[in-house]
Amino acid sequence: MHKTCLYFLAILAIATACTSNNNYKIAVSQCASGQWREKVNREMLAAQHLYEQNVLVSIFDAQDDPERQIHQIDSLSQTDIDLLVVAPTESARMAEAIARVKEKGIPVIFFDRKADTDDYAAFIGGNNVDAGATVGRYAVSLAHEISGHRPRVLEVTAAMTTSPAQERHEGFAQAMKGHSEIDYVCINSDWDAQNTYKVVRWQIASGQTPDIIFCHNDAMGMGAYKAVSEAKLQGQVKILGIDGMPDEGIAYAQQGKLAGTYVYPTHGDEIIRLALNILTKQPYERTNYMSSVLVTPDNANIIAMNSRELIKQNDDLITIQDKLENYFGLYNAQHRVLIASFVSILLLLAALLLFWRAIGRMRRATAETRKAHEQQKRLNEEQTRFYTNASHQLKTPLTLIAGPVKKLLNANSLKDADHSLLEIVGRNVAQLEGLVSSVLNFRKEMANMVSDTNAAPALNTQQSAPDTLQLQEGRLSLLKQEDTEELSTLLIVDDNADMRLYLRTLLGDKFYVLEAADGQNGLRIARELVPDLVVSDVMMPVMDGLQFCRHLKEDAITSHIPVILLTARSEESQQIEGYEHGADAYLTKPFAADVLVARIYNLLKSRQQLFDNQEERGKGQEEETVKLSTQDKLFTDALKEAVRKNMHNPNLKMDELGDELGLSRVQLYRKVKALTGLSPVELLRQMRLQRAHTLLQSTTKTVGEIAYEVGFGTPGYFSSCFKKQFGIYPTDLRTGM
């Protein structure tokens, strides 16, 4: 038997080696979207197979939200990526997240933008200081062409919390320095075209019409052009920008809307080349600036033609790459099917041998228990422990075989012969599951027979509880990621690495997935990151799932988190024990993937419906009526008291509120969001407005006095927020009373 097991393990190791994948996995966290960033993305995807090493590039969009990008970076660092490429939304706020990535040994490349940290491997992108200086020198040459009055140059900056805006301003200001014959004015704005339009319109309306306007990107330049056009000043005011995309900045220069634009380089292929140099331990420069060119009406046509040709070639390369990937994907799928079939058959044979050996040992043990009552009792206890552990150890591999086989059977890319082989595997898996159940039932029968021989026999009336969890007709509609504020976060706790991998594969495209190998680490991660839901095994080292669940529900930070227990323990009493420790759902192995996904969405949907009902009931009321656990009620009461005590302070910060409650910023945000459906800032504003609503109805104080009392900086902003919350202005509320 030992030789058979060794032979089986050797074959399994060879099969695993044959299916290994040496691709480097590179994740990209883009700060936002837009035509320039989409061009970078296409170039990086096209470069996946340009070099000797194969690369798998995955691109994620933070949608210009710093908190979303921090959460995105933390989630990606929990996966098996080899390198992370980041374009930070803000320079200062990304530093801690980048430090956490470095602690995990994952190198980080900054591109286009930088963050206020030294925890990165390399930077690559355009030289923003040089871009600003180049445009500045061109602005000076245009100013010298103006006669009859002193030329006036206006710079409208983008958000100065970002490194590109800081560096472009630095370069432009250097170019302006020393030209006392020019009136140079700088006004801070952001990356939005509408705000630039307002700045330029105000300058013209106040009699300070500029001769030259420099905007930090071409979109802002078009906002300036709109204001100039409305004032009938086209051709008199020259507008300069940066980015130089073919269908934007270069086209605007051809049309005469811009007097010039600096082509900010993309070169996504160079980003992938730099990443591979880092991963393969090749020499590389830490700071990599990409050169570029200034587009003017004189050279706009030829640059536009060259740019469009390069884009077309890049798109053709992506098309060829997609076709190759489809071909290799089909080949690899067929190869994996054959390997999976072979390995599954070997696993089934080995499992059958183990089962028959277990049955033989059980029969011999049963015969020996007839010798004495105490010996019989002790042997029964040993058998119970053995079969509990055996069922756990056997049902987990069964789950890992049945799930992937079912998924492969549902694929449309299999050949008929491969599909038939997998159907054979599927039928044998079902037979093996039946054999497991038969063995466990046989154990119960033998236990009853032994009990009948005792002096004081006891009937075993315990039966396996039926699985009452059924799927409703049709699957639950999955929430689309783009329609939600953020993805829900799941924490998977299981000591079996293959089970964690299977669950991550099953759930990774629907949720942010975190992992822990035992209850102790799971509890630490849950307290630190406060996930939306936990899926946990029961039998684990260090801290088992029942202890983990109990600690989770007793902790004020994590008490609200729903818990689903996955286990081979199918006895009714064992399930009751799980619910007594605070579990919200209990699934026995092997489980159907669709049942698990449906149960997760059902728990999350129930909490969302609770928030929706609360919002409908809570308008104009200061107290909420949501049913909470004892721990959650204590936390909510403490939170409300802290808000009421500090409500009058218009400069109240969430960090101060978190310090008072003993929570970090992340813990406060996740806990409040989970219990109320609102962020801490939104909850504070809602409580202020509800308090103001009460004061308007019960006191004679003026609207301004009430606004300051509840913490609003100005009565005007208070009235605007009040109208948005209740659909009526404060003065109208009193008029209608």
C-alpha positions in Angstrom: 0.0 0.0 0.0 2.9 2.4 0.8 4.4 1.7 -2.6 1.1 2.5 -4.3 0.8 5.8 -2.5 4.4 6.8 -3.4 3.7 5.9 -7.0 0.6 8.0 -7.0 2.3 11.0 -5.4 5.1 10.8 -8.0 2.6 10.8 -10.9 0.7 13.7 -9.3 3.9 15.7 -9.0 4.8 15.1 -12.6 1.3 16.1 -13.7 1.4 19.3 -11.6 4.8 20.2 -13.1 3.5 19.7 -16.6 0.7 22.2 -16.0 2.8 24.9 -14.2 2.7 28.5 -15.6 5.8 30.7 -15.6 4.0 33.9 -16.7 4.8 37.0 -14.7 1.6 38.6 -13.3 1.6 42.4 -13.4 -1.3 44.4 -12.0 -1.9 48.1 -13.0 -3.8 50.5 -10.8 -4.8 53.5 -13.0 -5.8 56.7 -11.1 -8.6 57.5 -13.6 -9.8 56.9 -17.2 -9.6 59.1 -20.3 -8.2 58.9 -23.8 -4.6 59.3 -22.8 -4.7 56.5 -20.2 -6.7 54.2 -22.5 -3.8 54.6 -25.0 -1.3 53.6 -22.3 -3.5 50.6 -21.4 -3.7 49.4 -25.0 0.1 49.7 -25.4 0.8 47.7 -22.2 -1.7 44.9 -23.3 0.0 44.8 -26.7 3.4 44.4 -25.1 2.4 41.3 -23.1 4.1 38.9 -25.6 6.7 41.3 -27.2 9.5 40.1 -25.0 11.2 36.8 -24.2 9.2 36.3 -21.0 5.4 36.0 -21.1 3.5 38.6 -19.1 -0.1 38.7 -17.9 -1.3 42.3 -17.5 -4.4 43.1 -15.4 -5.6 46.8 -15.4 -7.8 48.4 -12.7 -9.4 51.9 -12.6 -9.6 53.8 -9.3 -12.0 56.3 -11.0 -10.1 59.3 -9.5 -11.1 58.2 -5.9 -8.1 58.0 -3.5 -10.0 55.8 -1.0 -11.0 53.4 -3.8 -7.3 53.2 -5.0 -6.0 52.5 -1.5 -8.5 49.7 -1.1 -7.7 48.5 -4.6 -3.9 48.4 -3.9 -4.4 46.5 -0.6 -6.7 44.0 -2.3 -4.2 43.4 -5.2 -1.3 42.9 -2.7 -3.3 40.0 -1.2 -3.2 38.2 -4.6 -0.3 36.3 -6.3 0.9 39.3 -8.5 4.6 39.6 -9.1 4.7 43.4 -9.6 2.4 46.4 -9.2 2.3 49.5 -11.5 0.6 52.5 -9.9 -0.4 55.9 -11.2 -1.3 57.6 -7.8 -4.5 59.7 -7.6 -2.8 61.9 -4.9 0.8 62.2 -3.9 0.4 62.1 -0.1 -2.4 59.6 0.6 -0.9 56.7 -1.3 2.3 56.4 0.9 1.0 54.0 3.5 -0.7 51.7 1.0 2.6 51.5 -1.0 4.5 50.7 2.1 2.2 47.7 2.8 2.9 46.4 -0.7 6.6 46.7 -0.2 6.3 44.7 3.1 4.9 41.8 1.1 8.0 41.8 -1.2 6.1 43.1 -4.2 8.1 45.7 -6.3 6.2 48.9 -7.2 6.6 51.0 -10.4 5.2 54.6 -10.4 4.3 55.8 -13.9 3.1 59.3 -15.0 2.7 60.3 -11.3 4.7 60.0 -8.1 3.7 59.6 -4.4 5.3 61.0 -1.3 7.2 57.8 -0.5 10.6 56.2 -1.2 9.1 52.6 -1.1 9.1 52.1 -4.9 11.4 50.3 -7.3 11.3 52.7 -10.3 9.5 55.6 -11.9 8.7 56.0 -15.6 6.9 58.7 -17.4 7.1 62.1 -19.1 9.3 64.8 -17.6 6.6 67.1 -16.3 9.1 69.8 -15.3 10.6 69.7 -18.9 7.0 69.8 -20.3 6.1 72.9 -18.3 9.4 74.6 -19.2 9.0 73.8 -23.0 5.5 75.2 -23.0 6.8 78.2 -21.0 9.5 79.0 -23.5 7.0 78.8 -26.3 4.7 81.1 -24.4 7.5 83.6 -24.0 8.2 83.5 -27.8 4.4 84.1 -28.5 4.4 87.0 -26.0 7.3 88.7 -27.7 5.2 88.8 -30.9 2.6 91.0 -29.1 2.9 94.8 -29.6 0.9 97.8 -28.4 0.6 96.7 -24.8 2.3 94.7 -22.1 1.7 91.0 -22.7 -0.3 89.1 -20.1 0.3 85.3 -19.5 -2.2 83.3 -17.4 -1.4 79.8 -16.0 -4.4 77.7 -14.8 -3.0 74.8 -12.8 -4.5 71.3 -12.3 -5.0 69.9 -8.7 -1.8 70.8 -6.9 -2.2 67.6 -4.7 -0.9 65.6 -7.7 2.8 65.4 -8.8 2.2 66.3 -12.5 0.5 69.6 -11.6 3.3 70.5 -9.2 6.0 69.7 -11.6 4.4 71.3 -14.7 3.9 74.5 -12.7 7.5 74.4 -11.5 8.8 74.1 -15.1 6.5 76.8 -16.5 7.4 79.2 -13.6 11.1 78.7 -14.3 10.6 79.7 -18.0 8.7 82.8 -16.9 11.3 83.8 -14.4 13.5 86.7 -15.6 10.9 88.1 -18.1 9.9 91.2 -16.3 8.4 92.5 -19.6 5.6 89.9 -19.2 2.7 90.0 -16.7 2.6 86.4 -15.4 -0.4 85.3 -13.3 -1.0 81.8 -11.9 -4.4 80.6 -10.6 -4.9 77.1 -9.0 -7.8 75.0 -10.3 -8.1 71.2 -10.9 -8.2 68.8 -13.9 -11.8 69.7 -14.7 -12.5 71.7 -17.9 -15.6 73.3 -16.4 -13.6 74.9 -13.5 -11.0 76.2 -16.0 -13.9 77.7 -18.0 -15.1 79.6 -14.9 -11.6 80.9 -14.1 -11.0 82.3 -17.6 -14.5 83.7 -17.8 -14.0 85.5 -14.5 -10.7 86.9 -15.7 -12.2 88.3 -18.9 -15.3 89.7 -17.1 -13.1 91.5 -14.6 -11.1 93.3 -17.4 -8.0 91.1 -17.0 -8.1 89.4 -20.4 -4.9 87.4 -20.9 -3.1 87.2 -24.2 -1.8 83.7 -23.5 -3.3 80.9 -21.4 -1.4 77.8 -20.3 -3.6 74.9 -19.1 -2.1 71.7 -17.5 -3.9 69.5 -20.0 -5.8 69.8 -23.3 -9.2 69.2 -21.7 -8.7 72.2 -19.5 -7.6 74.1 -22.6 -10.9 73.4 -24.2 -12.6 74.8 -21.1 -10.6 78.0 -21.6 -11.4 78.0 -25.3 -15.1 77.9 -24.5 -14.8 81.1 -22.3 -12.7 82.8 -25.0 -15.3 81.9 -27.7 -18.2 83.3 -25.7 -16.3 86.6 -25.4 -15.7 86.7 -29.2 -11.9 86.6 -28.6 -10.9 83.7 -30.8 -7.6 84.3 -32.4 -6.7 87.1 -30.0 -6.1 84.9 -27.0 -3.7 82.0 -27.6 -4.3 78.8 -25.5 -1.6 76.2 -24.8 -2.1 72.7 -23.3 -0.4 69.3 -22.6 -1.2 65.7 -23.6 -1.3 65.9 -27.4 -3.6 63.0 -28.2 -4.4 62.7 -31.9 -8.2 63.1 -31.6 -7.9 65.8 -28.9 -4.9 68.2 -28.4 -3.3 67.6 -31.9 -6.8 67.9 -33.6 -7.5 71.1 -31.6 -4.1 72.6 -32.8 -5.1 71.7 -36.4 -8.5 73.4 -36.0 -6.9 76.5 -34.5 -8.5 76.1 -31.1 -5.1 75.6 -29.4 -1.9 77.5 -30.3 0.1 74.6 -29.2 0.2 71.3 -27.1 3.0 69.2 -25.6 2.7 65.6 -26.5 2.9 63.8 -23.2 4.4 60.4 -24.0 2.6 57.1 -23.2 4.9 54.2 -24.3 3.1 51.4 -22.4 5.6 48.9 -23.9 8.5 50.7 -22.1 6.6 50.2 -18.8 6.4 46.4 -19.4 10.1 46.3 -20.4 11.1 48.1 -17.2 8.9 45.7 -15.1 10.6 42.7 -16.7 14.1 44.1 -16.1 13.1 44.4 -12.4 11.5 40.9 -12.2 14.4 39.2 -14.0 17.1 41.0 -12.0 18.4 42.9 -15.0 20.1 46.4 -14.6 17.6 49.3 -14.8 17.4 53.0 -14.0 15.3 54.0 -11.1 14.1 57.3 -12.7 13.1 57.0 -16.4 12.0 60.1 -18.3 10.5 59.7 -21.8 11.2 62.4 -24.3 8.5 64.2 -26.3 7.8 67.1 -28.7 5.8 70.4 -28.8 3.0 70.5 -31.4 2.3 73.8 -33.0 0.1 74.8 -36.0 3.2 74.4 -38.2 3.8 70.7 -37.5 0.4 69.5 -36.3 -0.6 67.8 -39.6 2.5 65.6 -39.9 2.5 64.7 -36.2 -1.2 63.8 -36.4 -0.6 61.5 -39.3 2.3 59.7 -37.6 0.3 59.4 -34.3 -2.7 57.8 -36.0 -0.5 55.4 -37.9 1.2 54.3 -34.6 -2.2 53.8 -33.0 -3.4 51.7 -35.9 -0.3 49.5 -35.7 -0.8 49.1 -32.0 -4.4 48.1 -32.5 -3.4 45.6 -35.2 -0.8 44.1 -32.8 -3.5 43.7 -30.1 -5.8 42.0 -32.6 -3.1 39.5 -33.6 -2.3 38.9 -29.9 -6.0 38.2 -29.1 -6.1 35.6 -31.8 -3.0 33.9 -30.6 -4.3 33.9 -27.0 -7.5 32.3 -28.2 -5.6 29.6 -30.0 -3.3 28.9 -27.1 -6.2 29.1 -24.7 -8.0 26.4 -26.6 -4.8 24.3 -26.6 -4.2 24.7 -22.9 -7.8 24.0 -22.1 -7.6 20.7 -23.9 -4.3 19.9 -22.2 -5.7 20.7 -18.8 -8.8 18.5 -19.4 -6.6 15.5 -20.1 -4.3 16.1 -17.1 -7.3 16.8 -14.9 -9.0 13.6 -16.0 -5.9 11.5 -15.4 -5.3 13.1 -12.0 -8.9 12.7 -11.0 -9.0 9.0 -11.8 -5.8 8.5 -9.7 -7.4 10.4 -6.8 -10.5 8.3 -7.1 -8.6 5.0 -7.0 -6.5 6.2 -4.1 -9.6 7.3 -2.2 -11.3 4.0 -2.8 -8.3 2.1 -1.4 -8.3 4.3 1.7 -12.0 3.8 2.2 -11.8 0.0 2.0 -8.9 0.0 4.4 -10.9 2.2 6.8 -13.9 -0.1 6.6 -11.7 -3.1 7.4 -10.2 -1.3 10.5 -13.7 -0.3 11.6 -15.0 -3.9 11.5 -12.0 -5.2 13.4 -12.3 -2.4 16.0 -16.1 -3.2 16.4 -15.3 -6.9 17.2 -12.8 -5.9 19.9 -15.2 -3.6 21.6 -17.4 -6.6 22.7 -14.7 -7.5 25.3 -15.6 -4.9 27.9 -18.0 -2.1 28.5 -15.3 0.6 29.2 -13.3 -0.6 26.3 -16.3 -0.4 24.1 -17.1 3.2 25.2 -13.5 4.3 24.7 -13.4 2.8 21.2 -16.7 4.4 20.3 -15.2 7.8 21.2 -12.1 7.1 19.1 -14.2 6.0 16.2 -16.3 9.2 16.4 -13.2 11.4 16.3 -11.7 9.3 13.4 -14.8 9.5 11.2 -15.2 13.2 11.9 -11.7 13.9 10.9 -11.9 11.4 8.0 -15.1 13.0 6.6 -13.4 16.4 6.8 -10.3 15.2 5.0 -12.2 13.3 2.4 -15.0 15.8 1.6 -12.5 18.7 1.1 -10.7 16.9 -1.8 -14.1 15.8 -3.1 -15.2 19.4 -3.2 -12.0 20.4 -5.1 -12.6 17.7 -7.6 -16.3 18.1 -8.1 -16.3 21.9 -8.5 -13.6 22.2 -11.3 -15.0 19.1 -13.1 -18.5 20.7 -13.2 -17.1 24.0 -14.4 -15.1 22.3 -17.2 -18.2 20.3 -18.2 -20.2 23.5 -18.6 -17.5 25.0 -20.9 -18.2 25.2 -24.6 -14.7 24.8 -25.8 -14.3 21.1 -25.1 -14.2 18.5 -27.8 -16.7 15.7 -27.7 -14.1 13.1 -26.7 -12.8 15.4 -23.9 -16.4 16.0 -22.7 -17.1 12.3 -22.6 -14.0 11.7 -20.5 -15.0 14.4 -18.0 -18.5 12.9 -17.8 -16.9 9.6 -16.7 -14.9 11.5 -14.0 -18.2 13.3 -12.9 -20.0 10.0 -12.6 -17.2 8.5 -10.6 -17.1 11.5 -8.3 -20.8 11.1 -7.6 -20.2 7.4 -6.9 -17.4 8.3 -4.5 -19.6 10.8 -2.7 -22.2 8.1 -2.3 -19.5 5.8 -1.0 -18.4 8.4 1.6 -22.0 8.7 2.8 -22.4 4.9 2.9 -19.3 4.6 5.1 -20.5 7.2 7.5 -23.9 5.6 7.7 -22.3 2.2 8.3 -20.4 3.7 11.2 -23.6 4.9 12.8 -25.2 1.5 12.4 -22.2 -0.2 14.0 -22.2 2.3 16.9 -25.9 1.4 17.5 -25.1 -2.3 17.4 -22.3 -1.8 20.0 -24.6 0.3 22.2 -27.2 -2.6 22.2 -24.6 -4.9 23.9 -24.1 -2.5 26.9 -25.8 -3.1 30.2 -27.7 0.2 29.9 -28.3 0.6 26.2 -29.0 4.0 24.8 -30.7 4.5 21.5 -28.9 6.8 19.0 -31.7 8.9 17.7 -29.4 11.5 16.1 -29.9 11.8 12.4 -28.2 13.9 9.8 -30.1 17.1 9.4 -31.4 17.6 5.9 -30.0 20.4 3.9 -32.8 22.9 4.0 -31.0 25.5 1.9 -32.4 25.4 -1.6 -31.7 27.7 -4.5 -34.7 29.8 -5.6 -35.7 29.5 -9.3 -33.0 31.1 -11.4 -29.8 32.5 -10.0 -29.7 35.7 -7.9 -29.0 38.7 -10.1 -25.4 39.6 -9.5 -24.7 43.3 -8.7 -22.8 44.8 -11.5 -19.5 46.2 -10.3 -19.8 49.5 -12.2 -23.2 50.2 -10.6 -21.9 50.0 -7.1 -19.8 52.3 -5.1 -17.3 49.6 -4.4 -16.9 45.8 -4.5 -17.9 43.9 -1.3 -14.9 42.4 0.5 -14.8 38.7 1.5 -12.4 37.1 3.9 -11.8 33.3 3.3 -10.4 31.4 6.3 -9.3 27.8 5.6 -6.1 25.9 6.4 -6.4 24.0 3.0 -4.5 26.0 0.4 -6.3 24.3 -2.5 -9.7 25.2 -1.0 -8.6 28.8 -0.6 -7.5 28.8 -4.3 -10.8 27.3 -5.4 -12.9 29.8 -3.5 -10.7 32.7 -4.7 -11.2 31.5 -8.3 -14.9 31.1 -7.7 -15.5 34.5 -6.0 -12.6 36.6 -7.2 -14.4 38.2 -10.2 -17.3 39.2 -8.0 -15.7 40.5 -4.8 -12.4 41.7 -3.2 -11.1 38.5 -1.7 -8.8 38.4 1.4 -7.3 35.1 2.8 -6.1 33.6 6.1 -4.8 30.1 6.9 -6.3 29.8 10.4 -8.7 31.5 12.7 -6.1 33.6 14.6 -4.8 35.3 11.4 -8.4 35.6 10.2 -9.4 37.4 13.3 -6.4 39.8 12.9 -7.2 40.6 9.2 -10.9 41.0 10.1 -10.1 43.5 12.8 -7.7 45.4 10.5 -9.7 45.5 7.3 -13.3 44.8 8.4 -14.6 42.7 5.5 -18.3 42.6 4.5 -18.6 38.8 4.9 -16.5 35.8 6.1 -16.4 32.3 4.7 -14.6 30.0 7.1 -13.8 26.3 7.6 -14.5 24.8 11.0 -11.6 22.3 11.6 -8.3 24.4 11.5 -5.1 24.5 13.5 -4.2 27.3 16.0 -7.8 28.5 16.3 -10.7 26.5 14.8 -13.7 28.1 13.0 -16.1 28.0 16.0 -13.7 29.9 18.2 -13.0 32.3 15.4 -16.7 32.9 14.9 -17.3 33.5 18.6 -14.4 36.0 18.9 -15.6 37.8 15.7 -19.1 38.2 17.1 -17.9 39.4 20.5 -15.6 42.0 19.1 -17.2 45.5 18.8 -15.2 46.1 15.5 -16.3 42.9 13.8 -19.6 41.9 15.5 -21.7 42.9 12.5 -19.9 40.7 9.9 -22.0 37.8 8.6 -20.2 34.4 8.8 -20.7 31.3 6.6 -19.2 28.1 8.0 -18.0 25.4 5.4 -17.4 22.0 6.9 -17.7 18.2 6.6 -19.4 18.1 10.0 -22.9 17.2 8.9 -24.5 16.1 12.2 -27.5 18.2 13.4 -25.9 18.8 16.8 -22.7 20.1 15.1 -24.7 22.5 13.0 -26.5 23.8 16.1 -23.1 24.3 17.8 -22.1 26.4 14.8 -25.2 28.6 15.0 -24.7 28.9 18.8 -21.3 30.4 18.2 -22.8 33.1 16.0 -22.7 31.6 12.4 -25.2 33.1 10.0 -25.1 30.2 7.6 -23.8 26.6 7.6 -22.9 24.6 4.4 -21.6 21.0 4.4 -18.9 19.7 2.1 -19.0 18.9 -0.7 -21.1 22.0 -1.5 -22.4 23.3 -4.8 -20.7 26.5 -5.9 -24.0 28.1 -7.0 -25.4 27.5 -3.5 -22.5 29.2 -1.8 -22.6 32.2 -4.2 -26.4 32.5 -3.7 -26.0 32.4 0.1 -23.4 35.1 0.0 -25.5 37.4 -2.1 -28.6 36.7 0.0 -26.8 37.8 3.2 -25.4 40.9 1.6 -28.7 41.7 0.0 -30.6 41.4 3.3 -28.3 44.0 4.9 -28.8 46.3 1.9 -32.6 46.0 2.2 -32.3 46.9 5.9 -30.4 50.1 4.9 -33.0 50.9 2.2 -35.9 50.5 4.7 -34.0 52.5 7.3 -33.5 55.4 4.8 -37.2 55.5 4.0 -38.1 55.6 7.7 -35.3 57.9 8.8 -36.1 61.1 6.9 -36.8 63.9 9.3 -36.2 61.6 12.3 -33.3 61.8 14.7 -33.5 58.2 16.0 -33.3 55.0 13.9 -35.2 51.8 14.4 -32.8 49.2 12.9 -32.6 46.0 14.8 -28.9 45.5 15.9 -27.0 43.0 18.0 -26.0 44.0 21.5 -22.4 44.8 20.4 -23.6 46.8 17.4 -26.2 48.6 19.5 -23.5 49.7 22.0 -21.2 50.9 19.1 -24.0 52.8 17.4 -25.0 54.5 20.6 -21.4 55.5 21.3 -21.0 56.8 17.7 -24.2 58.9 18.0 -23.2 60.3 21.3 -19.7 61.2 19.9 -21.4 62.9 16.9 -23.9 64.8 19.0 -21.1 66.0 21.4 -19.0 67.3 18.5 -21.8 68.2 16.1 -21.3 72.0 16.6 -17.7 71.8 15.4 -17.6 72.6 11.6 -14.0 71.4 11.4 -14.7 68.0 12.9 -12.4 65.4 11.2 -13.1 61.6 11.0 -9.7 60.9 12.5 -10.8 62.7 15.7 -14.1 60.8 15.7 -12.2 57.5 15.2 -9.8 58.3 18.1 -12.7 59.0 20.4 -14.2 55.6 19.6 -10.8 53.8 19.6 -10.9 52.9 15.9 -8.6 53.5 13.0 -9.8 55.5 10.0 -10.3 52.3 7.9 -12.1 50.5 10.8 -14.4 53.4 11.4 -15.3 53.7 7.7 -15.9 50.0 7.2 -17.9 49.6 10.5 -20.1 52.6 10.0 -20.7 51.7 6.3 -21.7 48.2 7.2 -24.1 49.2 10.0 -25.7 52.2 8.3 -25.0 52.0 4.6 -23.4 55.5 4.9 -19.9 56.7 5.2 -19.0 58.5 8.4 -19.0 61.8 6.6 -22.5 61.1 5.2 -23.8 59.9 8.6 -22.5 63.1 10.2 -24.2 65.3 7.6 -27.4 63.4 7.9 -27.5 63.7 11.8 -26.8 67.4 11.5 -29.6 67.9 9.1 -32.0 65.8 11.2 -31.1 67.8 14.3 -31.7 71.0 12.3 -35.1 69.7 11.1 -36.1 69.2 14.7 -34.9 72.6 15.8 -36.7 74.3 13.0 -40.0 72.8 14.1 -39.5 73.2 17.9 -37.6 76.5 18.4 -37.8 80.1 17.2 -34.1 80.3 16.4 -33.1 81.8 13.0 -32.0 79.6 10.2 -28.4 81.0 10.5 -28.3 80.2 14.3 -29.5 76.7 13.7 -27.0 76.2 10.9 -24.0 77.2 13.1 -25.4 75.2 16.1 -25.4 71.9 14.1 -21.9 72.5 12.6 -22.4 74.1 9.2 -19.8 76.7 8.2 -22.3 78.9 6.3 -26.1 79.2 6.3 -26.1 79.1 2.5 -24.4 75.7 2.3 -26.7 74.5 5.1 -29.8 75.5 3.1 -28.5 73.8 0.0 -27.8 70.5 1.9 -31.2 70.8 3.7 -33.0 71.1 0.4 -31.2 68.1 -1.0 -32.0 66.0 2.0 -35.7 66.9 2.6 -36.8 68.4 -0.8 -37.6 71.8 0.8 -35.6 74.8 2.0 -35.5 75.6 5.8 -37.4 78.8 5.4 -40.2 77.1 3.4 -40.5 74.4 6.1 -41.3 77.0 8.7 -43.7 78.8 6.3 -45.6 75.6 5.8 -45.9 74.8 9.5 
